[in-house]
Amino acid sequence: MPGIEKLGKIEVSQRAIASIAADAVLRSYGVVGMASVRLKDGLAEILRREQQDRGVAVSVKDGEVVIDLYVVVEYGTRVSEVGRNIAQTVKFAVERAIGVPVARVNVNVQGLRVSDRA
C-alpha cells in the first residue's frame, strides 16, 4: 500500500510460545502440572512453576506452529476430555497472543496423580 512503510519484522521465540502454552495448560481443568519431556526412570516428575515451559516442545516449520505438551492429569478425570480441552485452550491462547495459526497441538499425558488442590 502506498504511504505505509515496512517497519521491520517481528519474531516470537519458541521459548515465548512455550511459556504461553504452559500458562494455558496450567489454567485447564484436570491438570495437576507439567511434566518433563523426558521421563525419569519411567516416572513423570511434575515441574516447578518456573520450569513449566520445559514441558512444552515447539516447532515452527513452513510458517506452521506445532506444539507438543507433556502433562500430568488429575486421577479420576476423563483423560480424553482433559486432553481435548487442553489442546483447544492452548491453540486459542497461542493464536491470540502471536497471531499465527497453530497447525497442531499434541497432548502427551505422562502420568496421573491425585491433585493437591483442596
Phi and psi restraints in degrees (value plus and minus 20) as a CYANA .aco file:
   2 PRO   PHI     -87.1   -47.1
   2 PRO   PSI     122.0   162.0
   3 GLY   PHI      68.0   108.0
   3 GLY   PSI     -30.2     9.8
   4 ILE   PHI    -125.9   -85.9
   4 ILE   PSI     100.7   140.7
   5 GLU   PHI    -109.0   -69.0
   5 GLU   PSI     123.6   163.6
   6 LYS   PHI     -98.9   -58.9
   6 LYS   PSI      96.6   136.6
   7 LEU   PHI    -104.1   -64.1
   7 LEU   PSI     -42.2    -2.2
   8 GLY   PHI     127.1   167.1
   8 GLY   PSI    -177.1  -137.1
   9 LYS   PHI    -147.8  -107.8
   9 LYS   PSI     121.6   161.6
  10 ILE   PHI    -131.5   -91.5
  10 ILE   PSI     106.0   146.0
  11 GLU   PHI    -140.1  -100.1
  11 GLU   PSI     118.3   158.3
  12 VAL   PHI    -133.6   -93.6
  12 VAL   PSI     104.4   144.4
  13 SER   PHI     -89.5   -49.5
  13 SER   PSI     136.2   176.2
  14 GLN   PHI     -83.2   -43.2
  14 GLN   PSI     -52.8   -12.8
  15 ARG   PHI     -86.5   -46.5
  15 ARG   PSI     -57.3   -17.3
  16 ALA   PHI     -85.6   -45.6
  16 ALA   PSI     -61.9   -21.9
  17 ILE   PHI     -83.3   -43.3
  17 ILE   PSI     -61.7   -21.7
  18 ALA   PHI     -81.5   -41.5
  18 ALA   PSI     -58.9   -18.9
  19 SER   PHI     -85.4   -45.4
  19 SER   PSI     -62.9   -22.9
  20 ILE   PHI     -82.4   -42.4
  20 ILE   PSI     -65.1   -25.1
  21 ALA   PHI     -83.9   -43.9
  21 ALA   PSI     -64.6   -24.6
  22 ALA   PHI     -81.6   -41.6
  22 ALA   PSI     -61.0   -21.0
  23 ASP   PHI     -82.4   -42.4
  23 ASP   PSI     -62.0   -22.0
  24 ALA   PHI     -85.3   -45.3
  24 ALA   PSI     -59.5   -19.5
  25 VAL   PHI     -81.1   -41.1
  25 VAL   PSI     -66.5   -26.5
  26 LEU   PHI     -87.3   -47.3
  26 LEU   PSI     -38.7     1.3
  27 ARG   PHI    -108.9   -68.9
  27 ARG   PSI     -23.3    16.7
  28 SER   PHI    -103.9   -63.9
  28 SER   PSI     123.7   163.7
  29 TYR   PHI     -83.0   -43.0
  29 TYR   PSI     117.1   157.1
  30 GLY   PHI      68.1   108.1
  30 GLY   PSI     -18.4    21.6
  31 VAL   PHI    -116.3   -76.3
  31 VAL   PSI     106.7   146.7
  32 VAL   PHI    -107.2   -67.2
  32 VAL   PSI     -57.7   -17.7
  33 GLY   PHI     156.8   196.8
  33 GLY   PSI    -199.7  -159.7
  34 MET   PHI    -113.5   -73.5
  34 MET   PSI     129.2   169.2
  35 ALA   PHI    -137.7   -97.7
  35 ALA   PSI     138.2   178.2
  36 SER   PHI     -84.7   -44.7
  36 SER   PSI     130.9   170.9
  37 VAL   PHI     -79.4   -39.4
  37 VAL   PSI     -55.2   -15.2
  38 ARG   PHI    -122.6   -82.6
  38 ARG   PSI     111.8   151.8
  39 LEU   PHI     -94.9   -54.9
  39 LEU   PSI     119.5   159.5
  40 LYS   PHI    -123.4   -83.4
  40 LYS   PSI      94.5   134.5
  41 ASP   PHI      35.1    75.1
  41 ASP   PSI      11.7    51.7
  42 GLY   PHI      57.1    97.1
  42 GLY   PSI     -13.9    26.1
  43 LEU   PHI    -133.6   -93.6
  43 LEU   PSI     120.3   160.3
  44 ALA   PHI    -105.0   -65.0
  44 ALA   PSI     101.7   141.7
  45 GLU   PHI    -119.1   -79.1
  45 GLU   PSI     106.7   146.7
  46 ILE   PHI     -95.2   -55.2
  46 ILE   PSI     108.9   148.9
  47 LEU   PHI     -98.2   -58.2
  47 LEU   PSI     128.1   168.1
  48 ARG   PHI     -88.6   -48.6
  48 ARG   PSI     139.8   179.8
  49 ARG   PHI     -70.3   -30.3
  49 ARG   PSI     -64.6   -24.6
  50 GLU   PHI     -95.3   -55.3
  50 GLU   PSI     -25.9    14.1
  51 GLN   PHI    -130.0   -90.0
  51 GLN   PSI     -14.0    26.0
  52 GLN   PHI     -74.5   -34.5
  52 GLN   PSI     -54.9   -14.9
  53 ASP   PHI     -88.1   -48.1
  53 ASP   PSI     -30.7     9.3
  54 ARG   PHI     -95.1   -55.1
  54 ARG   PSI     -30.2     9.8
  55 GLY   PHI    -114.5   -74.5
  55 GLY   PSI      -5.8    34.2
  56 VAL   PHI    -151.1  -111.1
  56 VAL   PSI     113.3   153.3
  57 ALA   PHI    -137.1   -97.1
  57 ALA   PSI     105.4   145.4
  58 VAL   PHI    -136.9   -96.9
  58 VAL   PSI     114.0   154.0
  59 SER   PHI    -150.6  -110.6
  59 SER   PSI     121.4   161.4
  60 VAL   PHI    -144.5  -104.5
  60 VAL   PSI      98.7   138.7
  61 LYS   PHI    -158.9  -118.9
  61 LYS   PSI     109.0   149.0
  62 ASP   PHI      33.5    73.5
  62 ASP   PSI      18.5    58.5
  63 GLY   PHI      57.5    97.5
  63 GLY   PSI     -15.7    24.3
  64 GLU   PHI    -125.2   -85.2
  64 GLU   PSI     117.2   157.2
  65 VAL   PHI    -121.2   -81.2
  65 VAL   PSI     108.8   148.8
  66 VAL   PHI    -141.9  -101.9
  66 VAL   PSI     109.4   149.4
  67 ILE   PHI    -140.4  -100.4
  67 ILE   PSI     107.3   147.3
  68 ASP   PHI    -129.6   -89.6
  68 ASP   PSI     105.7   145.7
  69 LEU   PHI    -133.4   -93.4
  69 LEU   PSI     122.6   162.6
  70 TYR   PHI    -142.9  -102.9
  70 TYR   PSI      90.7   130.7
  71 VAL   PHI    -148.4  -108.4
  71 VAL   PSI     139.8   179.8
  72 VAL   PHI    -134.7   -94.7
  72 VAL   PSI     105.7   145.7
  73 VAL   PHI    -124.6   -84.6
  73 VAL   PSI     130.6   170.6
  74 GLU   PHI     -88.3   -48.3
  74 GLU   PSI     110.9   150.9
  75 TYR   PHI     -80.9   -40.9
  75 TYR   PSI     116.1   156.1
  76 GLY   PHI      77.1   117.1
  76 GLY   PSI     -29.1    10.9
  77 THR   PHI    -108.9   -68.9
  77 THR   PSI     143.4   183.4
  78 ARG   PHI    -101.9   -61.9
  78 ARG   PSI      84.6   124.6
  79 VAL   PHI     -77.2   -37.2
  79 VAL   PSI     -61.8   -21.8
  80 SER   PHI     -83.6   -43.6
  80 SER   PSI     -60.0   -20.0
  81 GLU   PHI     -88.9   -48.9
  81 GLU   PSI     -61.9   -21.9
  82 VAL   PHI     -81.4   -41.4
  82 VAL   PSI     -64.7   -24.7
  83 GLY   PHI     -81.8   -41.8
  83 GLY   PSI     -63.3   -23.3
  84 ARG   PHI     -83.9   -43.9
  84 ARG   PSI     -62.3   -22.3
  85 ASN   PHI     -83.3   -43.3
  85 ASN   PSI     -62.9   -22.9
  86 ILE   PHI     -80.0   -40.0
  86 ILE   PSI     -68.1   -28.1
  87 ALA   PHI     -79.7   -39.7
  87 ALA   PSI     -64.5   -24.5
  88 GLN   PHI     -86.6   -46.6
  88 GLN   PSI     -62.9   -22.9
  89 THR   PHI     -83.3   -43.3
  89 THR   PSI     -64.9   -24.9
  90 VAL   PHI     -86.2   -46.2
  90 VAL   PSI     -65.3   -25.3
  91 LYS   PHI     -76.9   -36.9
  91 LYS   PSI     -67.9   -27.9
  92 PHE   PHI     -82.3   -42.3
  92 PHE   PSI     -67.7   -27.7
  93 ALA   PHI     -83.1   -43.1
  93 ALA   PSI     -64.2   -24.2
  94 VAL   PHI     -89.5   -49.5
  94 VAL   PSI     -65.2   -25.2
  95 GLU   PHI     -81.8   -41.8
  95 GLU   PSI     -60.4   -20.4
  96 ARG   PHI     -85.9   -45.9
  96 ARG   PSI     -58.9   -18.9
  97 ALA   PHI     -95.2   -55.2
  97 ALA   PSI     -60.7   -20.7
  98 ILE   PHI    -130.0   -90.0
  98 ILE   PSI     -31.0     9.0
  99 GLY   PHI      51.4    91.4
  99 GLY   PSI       1.7    41.7
 100 VAL   PHI    -142.0  -102.0
 100 VAL   PSI     114.8   154.8
 101 PRO   PHI     -84.3   -44.3
 101 PRO   PSI     120.5   160.5
 102 VAL   PHI    -116.9   -76.9
 102 VAL   PSI      99.2   139.2
 103 ALA   PHI     -93.3   -53.3
 103 ALA   PSI     -59.1   -19.1
 104 ARG   PHI    -176.0  -136.0
 104 ARG   PSI     123.2   163.2
 105 VAL   PHI    -145.3  -105.3
 105 VAL   PSI      96.0   136.0
 106 ASN   PHI    -123.2   -83.2
 106 ASN   PSI     103.4   143.4
 107 VAL   PHI    -124.9   -84.9
 107 VAL   PSI      98.1   138.1
 108 ASN   PHI    -127.9   -87.9
 108 ASN   PSI      91.4   131.4
 109 VAL   PHI    -104.1   -64.1
 109 VAL   PSI      92.6   132.6
 110 GLN   PHI    -108.1   -68.1
 110 GLN   PSI     -35.6     4.4
 111 GLY   PHI     159.7   199.7
 111 GLY   PSI     150.8   190.8
 112 LEU   PHI    -141.8  -101.8
 112 LEU   PSI     117.1   157.1
 113 ARG   PHI    -161.8  -121.8
 113 ARG   PSI     135.2   175.2
 114 VAL   PHI     -98.8   -58.8
 114 VAL   PSI     109.8   149.8
 115 SER   PHI     -89.2   -49.2
 115 SER   PSI     127.5   167.5
 116 ASP   PHI    -103.7   -63.7
 116 ASP   PSI     -30.1     9.9
 117 ARG   PHI     -89.2   -49.2
 117 ARG   PSI     122.6   162.6
